[in-house]
């Protein structure tokens, strides 16, 4: 299976440190509560879009959790992100039905088109590519999701066309916003 768990990737943002004060209400809510590790990590990710290193340190210091335990959980569960992600997350299913229907061709075409590898984000921060084990849309195989939208019975060429259309829409939206 092509699902990669941990890779160093280029970040889409600068080296600015996120505002760690945003964590204070979250830590206060869960501090001292049994089973607080996952809700704290989920909350931090909700605040920042990923879990910055500084958030791990602050949660460890203030909630009394061990960094090694926190990183162990964050790297085990695929819901957690340790790096910033693009505005649009492209999830390509590589479950059995999609694999048999050549999901690899979709991933390869997207990688070539966006010049990124699996788990990486485009330099403009617009797209992140993820191979996933199953999207639960086997009757649409091969399938990808971008945000909440599902696209099925795809070829690599069709997947790239969808991404190009999203890029055009995003640039038009940015242009309209800039002209206001």
C-alpha positions in Angstrom: 0.0 0.0 0.0 1.2 3.5 -0.8 0.2 5.2 2.5 3.2 7.0 3.9 3.0 7.9 7.6 5.8 10.3 8.4 7.9 12.3 5.9 9.7 15.6 6.2 8.0 18.0 3.9 8.3 21.5 2.7 6.0 23.7 4.7 3.7 26.1 2.9 4.2 28.8 5.5 7.1 30.9 6.8 8.9 30.1 10.0 6.6 32.3 12.1 5.7 30.9 15.5 1.9 30.5 15.9 0.2 32.3 18.8 0.4 29.8 21.6 -2.0 31.8 23.8 -4.8 30.3 21.7 -4.2 27.0 23.5 -4.9 28.4 27.0 -8.7 27.8 27.1 -8.2 24.4 25.6 -5.6 23.4 28.1 -7.7 24.8 31.0 -10.7 22.7 29.8 -8.8 19.4 29.7 -6.0 19.8 32.3 -6.1 17.1 34.9 -8.9 15.2 33.1 -8.4 11.5 32.4 -8.2 10.7 28.7 -7.2 14.3 27.8 -4.4 13.6 25.3 -6.5 13.1 22.1 -8.9 16.0 22.8 -5.9 18.3 23.4 -4.2 17.2 20.2 -7.5 17.5 18.2 -8.1 21.0 19.7 -4.6 22.1 18.9 -4.9 20.9 15.3 -8.3 22.6 15.0 -6.7 25.9 16.1 -3.7 25.8 13.8 -4.6 23.4 11.0 -1.8 21.1 12.2 0.0 20.6 15.5 3.0 22.8 15.7 6.1 21.8 17.7 5.5 24.7 20.1 2.0 23.4 20.8 3.4 20.0 21.9 5.8 21.7 24.2 3.1 24.0 25.7 0.6 21.2 26.2 3.3 19.0 27.8 4.4 21.7 30.2 0.9 22.9 31.2 -1.1 19.6 31.1 1.7 17.4 32.4 1.8 15.0 29.4 5.0 13.4 28.2 6.2 14.7 24.8 7.1 11.1 23.8 3.6 9.9 24.5 2.0 12.9 22.7 4.2 12.3 19.6 3.5 8.6 19.7 -0.2 9.2 19.5 0.1 12.0 16.9 2.2 9.9 14.6 0.0 6.8 15.1 -3.3 8.3 14.1 -3.6 9.6 10.5 -6.0 12.4 11.6 -3.1 14.3 13.1 -0.8 16.5 11.1 2.6 17.7 12.1 3.1 20.0 9.1 0.9 22.7 7.6 -1.3 21.5 4.8 -2.7 23.1 1.7 -6.0 24.8 1.4 -7.3 21.8 -0.6 -6.4 18.3 0.6 -6.5 15.8 -2.2 -7.2 12.3 -0.8 -6.7 9.5 -3.3 -8.1 6.2 -2.2 -5.8 3.1 -2.4 -8.2 0.6 -0.9 -8.7 -2.7 -2.7 -11.4 -1.7 -5.1 -9.5 1.5 -6.1 -6.2 -0.2 -6.3 -7.6 -2.8 -8.7 -9.0 0.0 -10.8 -5.6 1.6 -11.0 -5.6 4.3 -8.3 -1.8 4.4 -8.7 -2.3 6.1 -12.1 -4.3 8.8 -10.4 -1.7 9.5 -7.7 1.1 9.4 -10.3 -0.7 11.9 -12.6 -1.4 14.3 -9.7 2.2 14.1 -8.5 3.5 14.9 -11.9 1.0 17.7 -12.4 1.6 19.4 -9.1 5.3 18.5 -8.8 4.8 17.1 -5.3 5.0 13.6 -3.7 2.5 11.9 -1.5 2.0 13.9 1.8 3.6 17.0 0.4 2.1 20.4 -0.2 2.4 22.6 -3.3 4.7 25.6 -2.9 1.7 28.0 -3.2 0.0 26.2 -0.3 -3.0 25.4 -2.4 -2.9 21.6 -2.5 -1.7 18.7 -0.3 -1.7 15.2 -1.7 -2.6 12.2 0.6 -2.9 8.5 -0.3 -5.5 7.0 2.0 -6.4 3.4 2.8 -10.2 3.7 2.1 -12.7 6.5 1.4 -15.7 4.1 1.6 -16.8 4.8 -2.0 -15.9 1.4 -3.5 -18.7 1.6 -6.1 -17.0 4.7 -7.5 -13.5 3.2 -7.8 -11.0 4.7 -8.4 -12.0 7.7 -6.3 -10.5 10.9 -4.8 -11.8 13.5 -2.5 -10.9 17.2 -2.5 -12.3 18.8 0.6 -15.8 17.5 0.9 -16.2 16.7 -2.8 -15.9 13.2 -4.1 -14.9 12.3 -7.6 -15.3 8.8 -8.9 -14.5 6.5 -11.8 -11.5 8.6 -12.6 -8.5 8.4 -14.8 -5.3 10.3 -14.1 -6.1 12.8 -16.8 -9.6 13.5 -15.3 -8.1 13.9 -11.9 -5.6 16.5 -13.1 -8.3 18.3 -15.0 -10.4 18.6 -11.8 -7.4 20.0 -10.0 -6.7 22.6 -12.7 -10.3 23.7 -12.5 -10.0 24.2 -8.8 -6.8 26.2 -9.3 -8.5 28.5 -11.8 -11.5 29.0 -9.4 -9.1 29.8 -6.6 -7.2 32.3 -8.6 -10.5 34.0 -9.8 -11.6 34.2 -6.2 -8.3 35.7 -5.1 -8.5 38.2 -7.9 -12.1 39.3 -6.9 -11.0 39.6 -3.3 -8.0 41.6 -4.2 -10.1 44.1 -6.2 -12.5 44.8 -3.3 
